[in-house]
Amino acid sequence: MTNLEITICVGSSCHLKGSRDVIKILERLISLHRLEDKITLKGSFCMGECSKNGVCVCVDNDRFNVAPLDTELFFNDVIMKRIK
């Protein structure tokens, strides 16, 4: 199993949309599911998705826009399916 790389935008626009909360929730879920050895979280400055709603989150090369309230659903629907 290769390591799944998740990059969260921490640029000013995404910061205002809750990137810090998204990161904290993802960290908690990764720990809860004991996936620290399978997932790498990274931060990035502007990823060019500023006009979209939510925080830009890149999983491998796919981009998603995630609101803090939707982070757990995103984790279950996108990340967990890629881990299995």
N, C-alpha and C positions, 0 to 999 in steps of 0.2 A: 504494500500500500504506500503510495507516494503521499507526501505531505500536502495538505490542502492549504493554499495561501489565500488569506482574506485581507484585503487592504481597505481601510476606512479613511475617507477624506476627513482631514482635520483643518482644512482651509477655513477662512472666516465665514463664508456663507454656510457651509455644513456645520461649523461650530455653533452658529446661531440656530440651526435646525436640530441640534441635539446630538452631535457626533460623540461627545463625551459620554452621554447616556447610552448610546448604541454600543460603544466600546465596553463600558462596564457590564452591560447586560450580556454581551457576547462572551466576555471573560467569565462571568458567572456560569453561563450555560456550558461553556467548554469544560470548566472545572467540574460542574455537576455531573456531566456525562463522561468524565475522565478521558477527555480527548486531547489533552495537552501535547501528547506525542504525535498527534495526527493533524493538528491545525496550527498554523502560524498566523498570528495577527500582526498586521503592520499598519502604520499610519502614513498618510501621504498628503501633501498640500494639494491645491486645486486639481481636480481631475476633469474639469471642463463640463460638469453637469449642474452648474449653479442655478440655472433657470428652472430645473425640475424640482418637484416636491420631495422632501426627504433628504437623507444623508446618502451620498454616493458610496456604495460598497461594491468592491470588485472581488469576485470569487473566481480564482484563476484568471481568465480573461473576459468573464461575463460581468457586466455592470448592472447594478440594481439600485433603486432608490428606496431607502428604508427609514421610516419614522420610528422614533424610540418606542412608541406603543405597539408597533408591528414587528419589533425585533425578534421576539420569541417565535412568532409564526414564521418569519423569514428563516430563522434557525432550523425549525422543524421541517419546513417545506423545501428549502434549498440546500442548506448545509448538511443536514442529516442524510438526505438522499444521496449526496455526493460522497459521503464517508462510507456508506454501505456498499 
